[in-house]
Amino acid sequence: MLSEFSLDSIKVNTQLKIPSQFGVYRVNPRLEEGVK
């Protein structure tokens, strides 16, 4: 699951061309929920 989420975030980052910080902040909550 984690690998899929990280790949998704990377794809979104490249598509939107958003700084990694924004991507991390946006994906973090989802990752935390997945881990919990």
CHARMM-style PDB file with segment names, atoms N, HN, CA, C and O in Angstrom:
ATOM      1  N   MET     1       0.847  -1.204   0.000  1.00  0.00      PROA
ATOM      2  CA  MET     1       0.000   0.000   0.000  1.00  0.00      PROA
ATOM      3  C   MET     1       0.878   1.248   0.000  1.00  0.00      PROA
ATOM      4  O   MET     1       0.640   2.187  -0.759  1.00  0.00      PROA
ATOM      5  N   LEU     2       1.897   1.246   0.860  1.00  0.00      PROA
ATOM      6  HN  LEU     2       2.090   0.483   1.477  1.00  0.00      PROA
ATOM      7  CA  LEU     2       2.752   2.436   0.956  1.00  0.00      PROA
ATOM      8  C   LEU     2       3.409   2.730  -0.387  1.00  0.00      PROA
ATOM      9  O   LEU     2       3.449   3.880  -0.827  1.00  0.00      PROA
ATOM     10  N   SER     3       3.928   1.682  -1.041  1.00  0.00      PROA
ATOM     11  HN  SER     3       3.895   0.748  -0.684  1.00  0.00      PROA
ATOM     12  CA  SER     3       4.598   1.904  -2.332  1.00  0.00      PROA
ATOM     13  C   SER     3       3.625   2.522  -3.335  1.00  0.00      PROA
ATOM     14  O   SER     3       3.978   3.440  -4.074  1.00  0.00      PROA
ATOM     15  N   GLU     4       2.393   2.004  -3.347  1.00  0.00      PROA
ATOM     16  HN  GLU     4       2.106   1.258  -2.746  1.00  0.00      PROA
ATOM     17  CA  GLU     4       1.397   2.546  -4.290  1.00  0.00      PROA
ATOM     18  C   GLU     4       1.129   4.016  -3.980  1.00  0.00      PROA
ATOM     19  O   GLU     4       1.063   4.845  -4.888  1.00  0.00      PROA
ATOM     20  N   PHE     5       0.976   4.334  -2.697  1.00  0.00      PROA
ATOM     21  HN  PHE     5       1.030   3.660  -1.960  1.00  0.00      PROA
ATOM     22  CA  PHE     5       0.697   5.721  -2.310  1.00  0.00      PROA
ATOM     23  C   PHE     5       1.852   6.624  -2.727  1.00  0.00      PROA
ATOM     24  O   PHE     5       1.634   7.692  -3.300  1.00  0.00      PROA
ATOM     25  N   SER     6       3.080   6.196  -2.440  1.00  0.00      PROA
ATOM     26  HN  SER     6       3.257   5.329  -1.975  1.00  0.00      PROA
ATOM     27  CA  SER     6       4.239   7.031  -2.785  1.00  0.00      PROA
ATOM     28  C   SER     6       4.313   7.224  -4.299  1.00  0.00      PROA
ATOM     29  O   SER     6       4.592   8.325  -4.772  1.00  0.00      PROA
ATOM     30  N   LEU     7       4.065   6.157  -5.055  1.00  0.00      PROA
ATOM     31  HN  LEU     7       3.839   5.262  -4.670  1.00  0.00      PROA
ATOM     32  CA  LEU     7       4.090   6.275  -6.519  1.00  0.00      PROA
ATOM     33  C   LEU     7       3.021   7.251  -6.977  1.00  0.00      PROA
ATOM     34  O   LEU     7       3.258   8.073  -7.862  1.00  0.00      PROA
ATOM     35  N   ASP     8       1.834   7.159  -6.368  1.00  0.00      PROA
ATOM     36  HN  ASP     8       1.641   6.492  -5.649  1.00  0.00      PROA
ATOM     37  CA  ASP     8       0.749   8.077  -6.736  1.00  0.00      PROA
ATOM     38  C   ASP     8       1.173   9.512  -6.471  1.00  0.00      PROA
ATOM     39  O   ASP     8       0.993  10.382  -7.322  1.00  0.00      PROA
ATOM     40  N   SER     9       1.740   9.763  -5.287  1.00  0.00      PROA
ATOM     41  HN  SER     9       1.886   9.055  -4.595  1.00  0.00      PROA
ATOM     42  CA  SER     9       2.148  11.132  -4.945  1.00  0.00      PROA
ATOM     43  C   SER     9       3.187  11.628  -5.939  1.00  0.00      PROA
ATOM     44  O   SER     9       3.143  12.785  -6.357  1.00  0.00      PROA
ATOM     45  N   ILE    10       4.131  10.755  -6.323  1.00  0.00      PROA
ATOM     46  HN  ILE    10       4.166   9.815  -5.983  1.00  0.00      PROA
ATOM     47  CA  ILE    10       5.168  11.163  -7.285  1.00  0.00      PROA
ATOM     48  C   ILE    10       4.520  11.513  -8.618  1.00  0.00      PROA
ATOM     49  O   ILE    10       4.860  12.528  -9.227  1.00  0.00      PROA
ATOM     50  N   LYS    11       3.590  10.680  -9.071  1.00  0.00      PROA
ATOM     51  HN  LYS    11       3.314   9.856  -8.576  1.00  0.00      PROA
ATOM     52  CA  LYS    11       2.919  10.952 -10.354  1.00  0.00      PROA
ATOM     53  C   LYS    11       2.177  12.278 -10.280  1.00  0.00      PROA
ATOM     54  O   LYS    11       2.251  13.085 -11.207  1.00  0.00      PROA
ATOM     55  N   VAL    12       1.464  12.506  -9.188  1.00  0.00      PROA
ATOM     56  HN  VAL    12       1.403  11.850  -8.435  1.00  0.00      PROA
ATOM     57  CA  VAL    12       0.713  13.766  -9.028  1.00  0.00      PROA
ATOM     58  C   VAL    12       1.686  14.938  -9.028  1.00  0.00      PROA
ATOM     59  O   VAL    12       1.440  15.957  -9.673  1.00  0.00      PROA
ATOM     60  N   ASN    13       2.797  14.789  -8.298  1.00  0.00      PROA
ATOM     61  HN  ASN    13       2.996  13.962  -7.773  1.00  0.00      PROA
ATOM     62  CA  ASN    13       3.784  15.871  -8.236  1.00  0.00      PROA
ATOM     63  C   ASN    13       4.295  16.208  -9.631  1.00  0.00      PROA
ATOM     64  O   ASN    13       4.377  17.381  -9.997  1.00  0.00      PROA
ATOM     65  N   THR    14       4.638  15.188 -10.407  1.00  0.00      PROA
ATOM     66  HN  THR    14       4.572  14.236 -10.109  1.00  0.00      PROA
ATOM     67  CA  THR    14       5.187  15.446 -11.742  1.00  0.00      PROA
ATOM     68  C   THR    14       4.125  16.059 -12.645  1.00  0.00      PROA
ATOM     69  O   THR    14       4.415  16.953 -13.440  1.00  0.00      PROA
ATOM     70  N   GLN    15       2.879  15.568 -12.516  1.00  0.00      PROA
ATOM     71  HN  GLN    15       2.643  14.842 -11.870  1.00  0.00      PROA
ATOM     72  CA  GLN    15       1.813  16.090 -13.382  1.00  0.00      PROA
ATOM     73  C   GLN    15       1.511  17.544 -13.039  1.00  0.00      PROA
ATOM     74  O   GLN    15       1.410  18.389 -13.929  1.00  0.00      PROA
ATOM     75  N   LEU    16       1.366  17.837 -11.738  1.00  0.00      PROA
ATOM     76  HN  LEU    16       1.448  17.151 -11.015  1.00  0.00      PROA
ATOM     77  CA  LEU    16       1.019  19.209 -11.325  1.00  0.00      PROA
ATOM     78  C   LEU    16       2.268  20.085 -11.243  1.00  0.00      PROA
ATOM     79  O   LEU    16       2.169  21.308 -11.138  1.00  0.00      PROA
ATOM     80  N   LYS    17       3.446  19.451 -11.291  1.00  0.00      PROA
ATOM     81  HN  LYS    17       3.527  18.458 -11.376  1.00  0.00      PROA
ATOM     82  CA  LYS    17       4.707  20.210 -11.185  1.00  0.00      PROA
ATOM     83  C   LYS    17       4.710  21.043  -9.903  1.00  0.00      PROA
ATOM     84  O   LYS    17       5.111  22.207  -9.904  1.00  0.00      PROA
ATOM     85  N   ILE    18       4.260  20.432  -8.822  1.00  0.00      PROA
ATOM     86  HN  ILE    18       3.935  19.487  -8.821  1.00  0.00      PROA
ATOM     87  CA  ILE    18       4.225  21.117  -7.519  1.00  0.00      PROA
ATOM     88  C   ILE    18       5.477  20.731  -6.728  1.00  0.00      PROA
ATOM     89  O   ILE    18       5.945  19.598  -6.836  1.00  0.00      PROA
ATOM     90  N   PRO    19       6.017  21.648  -5.945  1.00  0.00      PROA
ATOM     91  CA  PRO    19       7.197  21.343  -5.122  1.00  0.00      PROA
ATOM     92  C   PRO    19       6.956  20.103  -4.267  1.00  0.00      PROA
ATOM     93  O   PRO    19       5.831  19.831  -3.849  1.00  0.00      PROA
ATOM     94  N   SER    20       8.023  19.360  -4.017  1.00  0.00      PROA
ATOM     95  HN  SER    20       8.937  19.581  -4.357  1.00  0.00      PROA
ATOM     96  CA  SER    20       7.895  18.123  -3.237  1.00  0.00      PROA
ATOM     97  C   SER    20       7.286  18.410  -1.868  1.00  0.00      PROA
ATOM     98  O   SER    20       6.547  17.583  -1.334  1.00  0.00      PROA
ATOM     99  N   GLN    21       7.589  19.573  -1.297  1.00  0.00      PROA
ATOM    100  HN  GLN    21       8.189  20.245  -1.731  1.00  0.00      PROA
ATOM    101  CA  GLN    21       7.047  19.910   0.027  1.00  0.00      PROA
ATOM    102  C   GLN    21       5.526  19.852   0.004  1.00  0.00      PROA
ATOM    103  O   GLN    21       4.916  19.209   0.859  1.00  0.00      PROA
ATOM    104  N   PHE    22       4.905  20.523  -0.976  1.00  0.00      PROA
ATOM    105  HN  PHE    22       5.400  21.045  -1.670  1.00  0.00      PROA
ATOM    106  CA  PHE    22       3.443  20.516  -1.069  1.00  0.00      PROA
ATOM    107  C   PHE    22       2.945  19.085  -1.213  1.00  0.00      PROA
ATOM    108  O   PHE    22       1.991  18.687  -0.545  1.00  0.00      PROA
ATOM    109  N   GLY    23       3.594  18.305  -2.090  1.00  0.00      PROA
ATOM    110  HN  GLY    23       4.370  18.629  -2.633  1.00  0.00      PROA
ATOM    111  CA  GLY    23       3.175  16.922  -2.301  1.00  0.00      PROA
ATOM    112  C   GLY    23       3.245  16.135  -0.998  1.00  0.00      PROA
ATOM    113  O   GLY    23       2.322  15.399  -0.652  1.00  0.00      PROA
ATOM    114  N   VAL    24       4.358  16.303  -0.279  1.00  0.00      PROA
ATOM    115  HN  VAL    24       5.109  16.901  -0.560  1.00  0.00      PROA
ATOM    116  CA  VAL    24       4.514  15.573   0.988  1.00  0.00      PROA
ATOM    117  C   VAL    24       3.412  15.984   1.953  1.00  0.00      PROA
ATOM    118  O   VAL    24       2.774  15.139   2.581  1.00  0.00      PROA
ATOM    119  N   TYR    25       3.194  17.298   2.065  1.00  0.00      PROA
ATOM    120  HN  TYR    25       3.712  17.984   1.555  1.00  0.00      PROA
ATOM    121  CA  TYR    25       2.173  17.776   3.010  1.00  0.00      PROA
ATOM    122  C   TYR    25       0.799  17.250   2.613  1.00  0.00      PROA
ATOM    123  O   TYR    25      -0.004  16.887   3.473  1.00  0.00      PROA
ATOM    124  N   ARG    26       0.531  17.209   1.319  1.00  0.00      PROA
ATOM    125  HN  ARG    26       1.183  17.503   0.621  1.00  0.00      PROA
ATOM    126  CA  ARG    26      -0.795  16.771   0.858  1.00  0.00      PROA
ATOM    127  C   ARG    26      -0.951  15.263   1.049  1.00  0.00      PROA
ATOM    128  O   ARG    26      -2.030  14.794   1.410  1.00  0.00      PROA
ATOM    129  N   VAL    27       0.111  14.506   0.810  1.00  0.00      PROA
ATOM    130  HN  VAL    27       0.988  14.887   0.517  1.00  0.00      PROA
ATOM    131  CA  VAL    27       0.005  13.041   0.890  1.00  0.00      PROA
ATOM    132  C   VAL    27       0.179  12.534   2.323  1.00  0.00      PROA
ATOM    133  O   VAL    27      -0.308  11.456   2.662  1.00  0.00      PROA
ATOM    134  N   ASN    28       0.874  13.311   3.169  1.00  0.00      PROA
ATOM    135  HN  ASN    28       1.270  14.187   2.893  1.00  0.00      PROA
ATOM    136  CA  ASN    28       1.147  12.856   4.538  1.00  0.00      PROA
ATOM    137  C   ASN    28      -0.106  12.375   5.269  1.00  0.00      PROA
ATOM    138  O   ASN    28      -0.119  11.255   5.780  1.00  0.00      PROA
ATOM    139  N   PRO    29      -1.155  13.192   5.329  1.00  0.00      PROA
ATOM    140  CA  PRO    29      -2.370  12.759   6.036  1.00  0.00      PROA
ATOM    141  C   PRO    29      -2.868  11.408   5.530  1.00  0.00      PROA
ATOM    142  O   PRO    29      -3.232  10.540   6.323  1.00  0.00      PROA
ATOM    143  N   ARG    30      -2.883  11.234   4.226  1.00  0.00      PROA
ATOM    144  HN  ARG    30      -2.588  11.939   3.582  1.00  0.00      PROA
ATOM    145  CA  ARG    30      -3.356   9.965   3.638  1.00  0.00      PROA
ATOM    146  C   ARG    30      -2.431   8.828   4.075  1.00  0.00      PROA
ATOM    147  O   ARG    30      -2.901   7.758   4.462  1.00  0.00      PROA
ATOM    148  N   LEU    31      -1.115   9.058   4.014  1.00  0.00      PROA
ATOM    149  HN  LEU    31      -0.733   9.927   3.699  1.00  0.00      PROA
ATOM    150  CA  LEU    31      -0.162   8.018   4.403  1.00  0.00      PROA
ATOM    151  C   LEU    31      -0.361   7.673   5.873  1.00  0.00      PROA
ATOM    152  O   LEU    31      -0.391   6.498   6.238  1.00  0.00      PROA
ATOM    153  N   GLU    32      -0.498   8.701   6.722  1.00  0.00      PROA
ATOM    154  HN  GLU    32      -0.474   9.655   6.424  1.00  0.00      PROA
ATOM    155  CA  GLU    32      -0.689   8.452   8.156  1.00  0.00      PROA
ATOM    156  C   GLU    32      -1.931   7.599   8.373  1.00  0.00      PROA
ATOM    157  O   GLU    32      -1.909   6.650   9.157  1.00  0.00      PROA
ATOM    158  N   GLU    33      -3.017   7.939   7.677  1.00  0.00      PROA
ATOM    159  HN  GLU    33      -3.035   8.710   7.040  1.00  0.00      PROA
ATOM    160  CA  GLU    33      -4.261   7.165   7.817  1.00  0.00      PROA
ATOM    161  C   GLU    33      -4.022   5.721   7.379  1.00  0.00      PROA
ATOM    162  O   GLU    33      -4.464   4.782   8.040  1.00  0.00      PROA
ATOM    163  N   GLY    34      -3.311   5.553   6.247  1.00  0.00      PROA
ATOM    164  HN  GLY    34      -2.952   6.316   5.710  1.00  0.00      PROA
ATOM    165  CA  GLY    34      -3.038   4.203   5.759  1.00  0.00      PROA
ATOM    166  C   GLY    34      -2.213   3.412   6.767  1.00  0.00      PROA
ATOM    167  O   GLY    34      -2.490   2.241   7.027  1.00  0.00      PROA
ATOM    168  N   VAL    35      -1.191   4.066   7.336  1.00  0.00      PROA
ATOM    169  HN  VAL    35      -0.966   5.017   7.125  1.00  0.00      PROA
ATOM    170  CA  VAL    35      -0.324   3.377   8.307  1.00  0.00      PROA
ATOM    171  C   VAL    35      -1.128   3.010   9.552  1.00  0.00      PROA
ATOM    172  O   VAL    35      -1.021   1.897  10.066  1.00  0.00      PROA
ATOM    173  N   LYS    36      -1.936   3.963  10.031  1.00  0.00      PROA
ATOM    174  HN  LYS    36      -2.023   4.867   9.613  1.00  0.00      PROA
ATOM    175  CA  LYS    36      -2.721   3.706  11.245  1.00  0.00      PROA
ATOM    176  C   LYS    36      -3.787   2.658  10.933  1.00  0.00      PROA
ATOM    177  OT1 LYS    36      -4.565   2.288  11.812  1.00  0.00      PROA
TER     178      LYS     36
END
